[in-house]
Amino acid sequence: MSPQLYERQNNGFGFDSNNNNDPSDGYYDDWWWSPAGMAVRYAIITLIFALLVGYFLGGYLHAK
């Protein structure tokens, strides 16, 4: 096994340093799991949903 792969698998690459994935310790896996990242993620999901609803509602009203 390559040394880089071995090191990545043994040091928990992608997880927090103490390997418990507990956000209460103030350390997140990456930015998307922080409170700001989750707010951005839900804002994007809400925007996509609103655009989809608007598209169908606009199409319905236009066809009337």
C-alpha positions as CSV (number, residue, x, y, z in Angstrom):
1,M,0.0,0.0,0.0
2,S,1.3,3.4,-0.8
3,P,2.5,5.6,2.1
4,Q,0.1,8.4,1.3
5,L,-2.9,6.1,1.2
6,Y,-1.8,4.4,4.4
7,E,-1.4,7.7,6.2
8,R,-4.8,8.9,4.9
9,Q,-6.6,5.8,6.2
10,N,-4.8,5.8,9.6
11,N,-5.2,9.5,10.5
12,G,-8.9,9.8,9.8
13,F,-8.6,12.0,6.7
14,G,-12.0,13.8,6.3
15,F,-12.9,13.5,9.9
16,D,-12.0,15.6,12.9
17,S,-8.7,15.1,14.7
18,N,-10.1,13.2,17.6
19,N,-12.2,11.0,15.3
20,N,-15.5,11.4,17.2
21,N,-17.2,13.7,14.6
22,D,-18.8,15.6,17.4
23,P,-19.7,19.2,16.3
24,S,-20.0,20.3,19.9
25,D,-16.2,20.3,20.2
26,G,-16.1,23.2,17.7
27,Y,-14.3,21.4,15.0
28,Y,-16.3,20.3,11.9
29,D,-15.3,17.8,9.2
30,D,-15.5,20.5,6.6
31,W,-17.2,23.9,6.0
32,W,-20.5,22.4,4.7
33,W,-21.2,20.8,8.1
34,S,-20.7,24.1,10.1
35,P,-23.8,26.1,11.0
36,A,-23.0,28.6,8.2
37,G,-22.5,25.9,5.7
38,M,-25.8,24.2,6.6
39,A,-27.6,27.6,6.3
40,V,-26.1,28.0,2.8
41,R,-27.0,24.5,1.9
42,Y,-30.6,24.9,3.0
43,A,-30.8,28.3,1.3
44,I,-29.7,26.7,-2.0
45,I,-32.2,23.8,-1.6
46,T,-35.0,26.3,-0.9
47,L,-34.0,28.4,-3.9
48,I,-34.1,25.4,-6.2
49,F,-37.5,24.3,-4.8
50,A,-38.9,27.9,-5.2
51,L,-37.7,28.1,-8.8
52,L,-39.2,24.7,-9.6
53,V,-42.6,25.7,-8.1
54,G,-42.4,29.1,-9.8
55,Y,-41.7,27.4,-13.1
56,F,-44.7,25.1,-12.9
57,L,-47.0,27.8,-11.5
58,G,-45.9,30.2,-14.2
59,G,-46.5,27.6,-16.8
60,Y,-49.9,26.9,-15.4
61,L,-50.9,30.6,-15.3
62,H,-49.5,31.2,-18.8
63,A,-51.5,28.2,-20.2
64,K,-54.8,29.5,-18.7
